[in-house]
Amino acid sequence: MSSSEQPEHRGTAESHESTRDAQASPPAAPRPPGATGELSDELREHLRARRRPGDRWVETPKGRFWGLYGAAGLLLHDPDRGVLLQHRVEWSAHGGTWGIPGGAIDEGETPLTGAVRECHEEAGVPRLDGEDIRIVHTHVVDMEGWSYTTVVAQTLTRMEAYVADIESLELRWVPLDEVTDYSLHPGFAAAWPQLRTVLEQEA
């Protein structure tokens, strides 16, 4: 989300924030807007076990954001099929909406490397070395102490994405003119007009 940049008070940012945290928080902690359903103890422990060093909330003058070192997502575009969208699980922040695979950046990781890694972990594509994509644009939202980077890439081969972890309900290639037909993650929705313009210029 998933998808662009959004703050936790949220209009924008948990940004595809990896949903891994909301669930790892103590039961009494406030749940992110849009999250529905309850976490089982087993799922909560699973999320805690897979937590990475960058999986933390950050407080900034503009809100609370997911990712100690920032966050990033990968917008993959296949000229024949459209962009790869991720349907976020209901227990995630803004659960049930559609965005792009992404999440918190690791310490020492670049936004590009983080975006590729997160997409690979969640969708099985692209290759971790990035040899099967061409980067065409990066879109950065700066929230004064935290940032979210959307990396836009063209596919160089036909990719077969699949749900590779528990953060997705579904993955789907969506034509550019149909993206707004979906219920989008607020951050991705805000960024989409500019991102679409970039993709259309590359066509």
Phi and psi restraints in degrees (value plus and minus 20) as a CYANA .aco file:
   4 SER   PHI     105.4   145.4
   4 SER   PSI    -189.8  -149.8
   5 GLU   PHI    -106.6   -66.6
   5 GLU   PSI     105.8   145.8
   6 GLN   PHI    -177.0  -137.0
   6 GLN   PSI     122.5   162.5
   7 PRO   PHI    -102.3   -62.3
   7 PRO   PSI     143.6   183.6
   8 GLU   PHI     -96.5   -56.5
   8 GLU   PSI     -46.6    -6.6
   9 HIS   PHI     -92.8   -52.8
   9 HIS   PSI     -39.4     0.6
  10 ARG   PHI      51.2    91.2
  10 ARG   PSI      83.7   123.7
  11 GLY   PHI    -147.5  -107.5
  11 GLY   PSI     -32.9     7.1
  12 THR   PHI    -179.9  -139.9
  12 THR   PSI       4.4    44.4
  13 ALA   PHI    -168.3  -128.3
  13 ALA   PSI     -40.1    -0.1
  14 GLU   PHI     -69.8   -29.8
  14 GLU   PSI     -17.1    22.9
  15 SER   PHI       3.9    43.9
  15 SER   PSI      73.3   113.3
  16 HIS   PHI      20.6    60.6
  16 HIS   PSI      -5.9    34.1
  17 GLU   PHI     -73.1   -33.1
  17 GLU   PSI     114.1   154.1
  18 SER   PHI     -75.3   -35.3
  18 SER   PSI     110.2   150.2
  19 THR   PHI     -93.2   -53.2
  19 THR   PSI     -25.9    14.1
  20 ARG   PHI     -73.7   -33.7
  20 ARG   PSI     -46.1    -6.1
  21 ASP   PHI    -104.3   -64.3
  21 ASP   PSI     -68.1   -28.1
  22 ALA   PHI     -64.9   -24.9
  22 ALA   PSI     -54.0   -14.0
  23 GLN   PHI    -101.9   -61.9
  23 GLN   PSI     -44.6    -4.6
  24 ALA   PHI    -104.3   -64.3
  24 ALA   PSI     -28.8    11.2
  25 SER   PHI     -92.3   -52.3
  25 SER   PSI     138.3   178.3
  26 PRO   PHI     -79.1   -39.1
  26 PRO   PSI     130.1   170.1
  27 PRO   PHI     -72.5   -32.5
  27 PRO   PSI     -50.8   -10.8
  28 ALA   PHI     -99.3   -59.3
  28 ALA   PSI     -32.8     7.2
  29 ALA   PHI     -88.3   -48.3
  29 ALA   PSI     127.6   167.6
  30 PRO   PHI     -82.5   -42.5
  30 PRO   PSI     120.6   160.6
  31 ARG   PHI    -107.4   -67.4
  31 ARG   PSI     124.8   164.8
  32 PRO   PHI     -81.0   -41.0
  32 PRO   PSI     126.9   166.9
  33 PRO   PHI     -74.8   -34.8
  33 PRO   PSI     120.2   160.2
  34 GLY   PHI      71.3   111.3
  34 GLY   PSI     -35.5     4.5
  35 ALA   PHI     -94.1   -54.1
  35 ALA   PSI     117.6   157.6
  36 THR   PHI    -152.4  -112.4
  36 THR   PSI     140.3   180.3
  37 GLY   PHI      60.8   100.8
  37 GLY   PSI     142.4   182.4
  38 GLU   PHI    -129.7   -89.7
  38 GLU   PSI     131.3   171.3
  39 LEU   PHI    -111.3   -71.3
  39 LEU   PSI     114.5   154.5
  40 SER   PHI     -94.6   -54.6
  40 SER   PSI     139.6   179.6
  41 ASP   PHI     -80.1   -40.1
  41 ASP   PSI     -57.2   -17.2
  42 GLU   PHI     -83.6   -43.6
  42 GLU   PSI     -64.2   -24.2
  43 LEU   PHI     -87.3   -47.3
  43 LEU   PSI     -60.2   -20.2
  44 ARG   PHI     -79.6   -39.6
  44 ARG   PSI     -63.3   -23.3
  45 GLU   PHI     -86.9   -46.9
  45 GLU   PSI     -57.5   -17.5
  46 HIS   PHI     -81.1   -41.1
  46 HIS   PSI     -63.6   -23.6
  47 LEU   PHI     -86.9   -46.9
  47 LEU   PSI     -58.7   -18.7
  48 ARG   PHI     -84.0   -44.0
  48 ARG   PSI     -60.1   -20.1
  49 ALA   PHI     -86.7   -46.7
  49 ALA   PSI     -51.2   -11.2
  50 ARG   PHI    -116.3   -76.3
  50 ARG   PSI     -11.7    28.3
  51 ARG   PHI     -84.5   -44.5
  51 ARG   PSI     118.9   158.9
  52 ARG   PHI    -125.6   -85.6
  52 ARG   PSI     143.9   183.9
  53 PRO   PHI     -76.2   -36.2
  53 PRO   PSI     -52.4   -12.4
  54 GLY   PHI    -103.9   -63.9
  54 GLY   PSI     -22.0    18.0
  55 ASP   PHI    -100.9   -60.9
  55 ASP   PSI      61.0   101.0
  56 ARG   PHI    -168.7  -128.7
  56 ARG   PSI     138.0   178.0
  57 TRP   PHI    -103.0   -63.0
  57 TRP   PSI     129.5   169.5
  58 VAL   PHI    -146.4  -106.4
  58 VAL   PSI     109.8   149.8
  59 GLU   PHI    -113.8   -73.8
  59 GLU   PSI     109.7   149.7
  60 THR   PHI    -152.8  -112.8
  60 THR   PSI     148.4   188.4
  61 PRO   PHI     -80.2   -40.2
  61 PRO   PSI     -38.5     1.5
  62 LYS   PHI    -124.7   -84.7
  62 LYS   PSI     -13.0    27.0
  63 GLY   PHI     114.8   154.8
  63 GLY   PSI    -193.6  -153.6
  64 ARG   PHI    -126.1   -86.1
  64 ARG   PSI     106.9   146.9
  65 PHE   PHI    -149.0  -109.0
  65 PHE   PSI     134.5   174.5
  66 TRP   PHI    -112.4   -72.4
  66 TRP   PSI     104.7   144.7
  67 GLY   PHI     100.5   140.5
  67 GLY   PSI      82.4   122.4
  68 LEU   PHI     -76.2   -36.2
  68 LEU   PSI     -54.6   -14.6
  69 TYR   PHI    -129.4   -89.4
  69 TYR   PSI      -0.1    39.9
  70 GLY   PHI      75.6   115.6
  70 GLY   PSI    -199.3  -159.3
  71 ALA   PHI    -162.9  -122.9
  71 ALA   PSI     142.2   182.2
  72 ALA   PHI    -173.6  -133.6
  72 ALA   PSI     134.2   174.2
  73 GLY   PHI    -159.4  -119.4
  73 GLY   PSI     139.1   179.1
  74 LEU   PHI    -133.5   -93.5
  74 LEU   PSI     101.0   141.0
  75 LEU   PHI    -118.6   -78.6
  75 LEU   PSI      80.2   120.2
  76 LEU   PHI    -108.1   -68.1
  76 LEU   PSI     113.7   153.7
  77 HIS   PHI    -144.4  -104.4
  77 HIS   PSI     101.1   141.1
  78 ASP   PHI    -123.9   -83.9
  78 ASP   PSI      95.9   135.9
  79 PRO   PHI     -74.2   -34.2
  79 PRO   PSI     -46.9    -6.9
  80 ASP   PHI    -107.5   -67.5
  80 ASP   PSI     -44.5    -4.5
  81 ARG   PHI    -140.4  -100.4
  81 ARG   PSI     -39.3     0.7
  82 GLY   PHI      88.0   128.0
  82 GLY   PSI    -172.0  -132.0
  83 VAL   PHI    -121.8   -81.8
  83 VAL   PSI     131.3   171.3
  84 LEU   PHI    -106.3   -66.3
  84 LEU   PSI      96.0   136.0
  85 LEU   PHI    -128.1   -88.1
  85 LEU   PSI     129.0   169.0
  86 GLN   PHI    -133.9   -93.9
  86 GLN   PSI     108.3   148.3
  87 HIS   PHI    -110.5   -70.5
  87 HIS   PSI      95.0   135.0
  88 ARG   PHI     -96.9   -56.9
  88 ARG   PSI     120.4   160.4
  89 VAL   PHI     -81.9   -41.9
  89 VAL   PSI     132.8   172.8
  90 GLU   PHI     -83.1   -43.1
  90 GLU   PSI     -50.3   -10.3
  91 TRP   PHI    -103.5   -63.5
  91 TRP   PSI     -19.0    21.0
  92 SER   PHI    -106.2   -66.2
  92 SER   PSI     150.2   190.2
  93 ALA   PHI     -83.8   -43.8
  93 ALA   PSI     111.9   151.9
  94 HIS   PHI      33.6    73.6
  94 HIS   PSI      22.1    62.1
  95 GLY   PHI     -78.1   -38.1
  95 GLY   PSI     123.7   163.7
  96 GLY   PHI      71.6   111.6
  96 GLY   PSI     -30.9     9.1
  97 THR   PHI    -109.8   -69.8
  97 THR   PSI     152.0   192.0
  98 TRP   PHI    -131.8   -91.8
  98 TRP   PSI     119.2   159.2
  99 GLY   PHI    -173.8  -133.8
  99 GLY   PSI    -166.7  -126.7
 100 ILE   PHI    -141.0  -101.0
 100 ILE   PSI     133.7   173.7
 101 PRO   PHI     -80.5   -40.5
 101 PRO   PSI     117.4   157.4
 102 GLY   PHI     157.2   197.2
 102 GLY   PSI    -198.9  -158.9
 103 GLY   PHI     149.6   189.6
 103 GLY   PSI    -184.6  -144.6
 104 ALA   PHI     -87.7   -47.7
 104 ALA   PSI     122.0   162.0
 105 ILE   PHI    -103.8   -63.8
 105 ILE   PSI     123.3   163.3
 106 ASP   PHI    -100.1   -60.1
 106 ASP   PSI     138.8   178.8
 107 GLU   PHI     -79.6   -39.6
 107 GLU   PSI     110.5   150.5
 108 GLY   PHI      62.1   102.1
 108 GLY   PSI     -22.5    17.5
 109 GLU   PHI    -112.1   -72.1
 109 GLU   PSI     123.4   163.4
 110 THR   PHI    -102.6   -62.6
 110 THR   PSI     138.9   178.9
 111 PRO   PHI     -77.0   -37.0
 111 PRO   PSI     -57.4   -17.4
 112 LEU   PHI     -83.6   -43.6
 112 LEU   PSI     -69.5   -29.5
 113 THR   PHI     -83.0   -43.0
 113 THR   PSI     -60.4   -20.4
 114 GLY   PHI     -85.0   -45.0
 114 GLY   PSI     -61.4   -21.4
 115 ALA   PHI     -83.8   -43.8
 115 ALA   PSI     -63.8   -23.8
 116 VAL   PHI     -85.1   -45.1
 116 VAL   PSI     -64.6   -24.6
 117 ARG   PHI     -81.3   -41.3
 117 ARG   PSI     -68.3   -28.3
 118 GLU   PHI     -80.6   -40.6
 118 GLU   PSI     -63.2   -23.2
 119 CYS   PHI     -85.2   -45.2
 119 CYS   PSI     -60.9   -20.9
 120 HIS   PHI     -82.5   -42.5
 120 HIS   PSI     -62.3   -22.3
 121 GLU   PHI     -86.5   -46.5
 121 GLU   PSI     -54.5   -14.5
 122 GLU   PHI    -113.7   -73.7
 122 GLU   PSI     -47.2    -7.2
 123 ALA   PHI    -147.0  -107.0
 123 ALA   PSI     -21.6    18.4
 124 GLY   PHI      57.4    97.4
 124 GLY   PSI     -21.9    18.1
 125 VAL   PHI    -161.4  -121.4
 125 VAL   PSI     136.8   176.8
 126 PRO   PHI    -100.6   -60.6
 126 PRO   PSI    -188.6  -148.6
 127 ARG   PHI     -85.4   -45.4
 127 ARG   PSI     128.0   168.0
 128 LEU   PHI     -82.8   -42.8
 128 LEU   PSI     -45.8    -5.8
 129 ASP   PHI    -102.7   -62.7
 129 ASP   PSI     -25.1    14.9
 130 GLY   PHI      50.8    90.8
 130 GLY   PSI      -7.5    32.5
 131 GLU   PHI     -90.9   -50.9
 131 GLU   PSI     -34.6     5.4
 132 ASP   PHI    -123.6   -83.6
 132 ASP   PSI      -4.5    35.5
 133 ILE   PHI    -156.0  -116.0
 133 ILE   PSI     141.9   181.9
 134 ARG   PHI    -145.4  -105.4
 134 ARG   PSI      99.6   139.6
 135 ILE   PHI     -94.6   -54.6
 135 ILE   PSI     109.2   149.2
 136 VAL   PHI    -137.1   -97.1
 136 VAL   PSI     -36.8     3.2
 137 HIS   PHI    -190.1  -150.1
 137 HIS   PSI     131.9   171.9
 138 THR   PHI    -149.7  -109.7
 138 THR   PSI     115.6   155.6
 139 HIS   PHI    -138.9   -98.9
 139 HIS   PSI      98.2   138.2
 140 VAL   PHI    -136.7   -96.7
 140 VAL   PSI     113.5   153.5
 141 VAL   PHI    -133.1   -93.1
 141 VAL   PSI     101.2   141.2
 142 ASP   PHI    -121.9   -81.9
 142 ASP   PSI     103.3   143.3
 143 MET   PHI    -133.5   -93.5
 143 MET   PSI      15.4    55.4
 144 GLU   PHI      36.3    76.3
 144 GLU   PSI      48.4    88.4
 145 GLY   PHI      96.4   136.4
 145 GLY   PSI     -24.7    15.3
 146 TRP   PHI    -175.0  -135.0
 146 TRP   PSI     123.9   163.9
 147 SER   PHI    -161.0  -121.0
 147 SER   PSI     134.5   174.5
 148 TYR   PHI    -142.8  -102.8
 148 TYR   PSI     110.0   150.0
 149 THR   PHI    -134.7   -94.7
 149 THR   PSI     103.3   143.3
 150 THR   PHI    -117.2   -77.2
 150 THR   PSI      98.2   138.2
 151 VAL   PHI    -116.4   -76.4
 151 VAL   PSI     102.7   142.7
 152 VAL   PHI    -120.8   -80.8
 152 VAL   PSI     107.7   147.7
 153 ALA   PHI    -159.2  -119.2
 153 ALA   PSI     123.9   163.9
 154 GLN   PHI    -112.8   -72.8
 154 GLN   PSI     120.1   160.1
 155 THR   PHI     -98.6   -58.6
 155 THR   PSI     123.4   163.4
 156 LEU   PHI    -123.8   -83.8
 156 LEU   PSI     -31.0     9.0
 157 THR   PHI    -159.0  -119.0
 157 THR   PSI     146.2   186.2
 158 ARG   PHI     -97.3   -57.3
 158 ARG   PSI      99.3   139.3
 159 MET   PHI    -120.8   -80.8
 159 MET   PSI     123.1   163.1
 160 GLU   PHI    -131.2   -91.2
 160 GLU   PSI      68.4   108.4
 161 ALA   PHI     -93.0   -53.0
 161 ALA   PSI     131.3   171.3
 162 TYR   PHI    -170.2  -130.2
 162 TYR   PSI     137.1   177.1
 163 VAL   PHI     -89.8   -49.8
 163 VAL   PSI      90.1   130.1
 164 ALA   PHI    -123.4   -83.4
 164 ALA   PSI     -28.3    11.7
 165 ASP   PHI    -169.5  -129.5
 165 ASP   PSI    -195.8  -155.8
 166 ILE   PHI    -105.5   -65.5
 166 ILE   PSI     -15.5    24.5
 167 GLU   PHI    -107.5   -67.5
 167 GLU   PSI     -24.4    15.6
 168 SER   PHI    -140.8  -100.8
 168 SER   PSI     120.6   160.6
 169 LEU   PHI    -107.4   -67.4
 169 LEU   PSI     -54.7   -14.7
 170 GLU   PHI    -184.0  -144.0
 170 GLU   PSI     134.3   174.3
 171 LEU   PHI    -143.6  -103.6
 171 LEU   PSI     120.7   160.7
 172 ARG   PHI    -170.6  -130.6
 172 ARG   PSI     116.2   156.2
 173 TRP   PHI    -102.1   -62.1
 173 TRP   PSI     104.7   144.7
 174 VAL   PHI    -145.2  -105.2
 174 VAL   PSI     105.8   145.8
 175 PRO   PHI     -76.7   -36.7
 175 PRO   PSI     128.7   168.7
 176 LEU   PHI     -75.6   -35.6
 176 LEU   PSI     -60.2   -20.2
 177 ASP   PHI     -98.9   -58.9
 177 ASP   PSI     -19.0    21.0
 178 GLU   PHI    -131.2   -91.2
 178 GLU   PSI     -24.8    15.2
 179 VAL   PHI     -78.0   -38.0
 179 VAL   PSI     -63.7   -23.7
 180 THR   PHI     -94.2   -54.2
 180 THR   PSI     -22.7    17.3
 181 ASP   PHI     -96.0   -56.0
 181 ASP   PSI     -34.4     5.6
 182 TYR   PHI    -113.7   -73.7
 182 TYR   PSI     136.6   176.6
 183 SER   PHI    -100.4   -60.4
 183 SER   PSI      81.8   121.8
 184 LEU   PHI    -110.9   -70.9
 184 LEU   PSI     128.6   168.6
 185 HIS   PHI     -76.0   -36.0
 185 HIS   PSI     115.7   155.7
 186 PRO   PHI     -74.3   -34.3
 186 PRO   PSI     -58.4   -18.4
 187 GLY   PHI     -86.1   -46.1
 187 GLY   PSI     -63.8   -23.8
 188 PHE   PHI     -86.8   -46.8
 188 PHE   PSI     -59.1   -19.1
 189 ALA   PHI     -80.1   -40.1
 189 ALA   PSI     -60.8   -20.8
 190 ALA   PHI     -86.8   -46.8
 190 ALA   PSI     -56.9   -16.9
 191 ALA   PHI    -105.0   -65.0
 191 ALA   PSI     -40.9    -0.9
 192 TRP   PHI     -75.8   -35.8
 192 TRP   PSI     -64.2   -24.2
 193 PRO   PHI     -74.5   -34.5
 193 PRO   PSI     -64.3   -24.3
 194 GLN   PHI     -89.5   -49.5
 194 GLN   PSI     -60.6   -20.6
 195 LEU   PHI     -85.4   -45.4
 195 LEU   PSI     -58.9   -18.9
 196 ARG   PHI     -83.6   -43.6
 196 ARG   PSI     -60.6   -20.6
 197 THR   PHI     -79.1   -39.1
 197 THR   PSI     -62.9   -22.9
 198 VAL   PHI     -79.5   -39.5
 198 VAL   PSI     -66.3   -26.3
 199 LEU   PHI     -85.4   -45.4
 199 LEU   PSI     -59.0   -19.0
 200 GLU   PHI     -87.4   -47.4
 200 GLU   PSI     -52.5   -12.5
 201 GLN   PHI     -90.7   -50.7
 201 GLN   PSI     -47.6    -7.6
 202 GLU   PHI    -100.6   -60.6
 202 GLU   PSI     -38.5     1.5
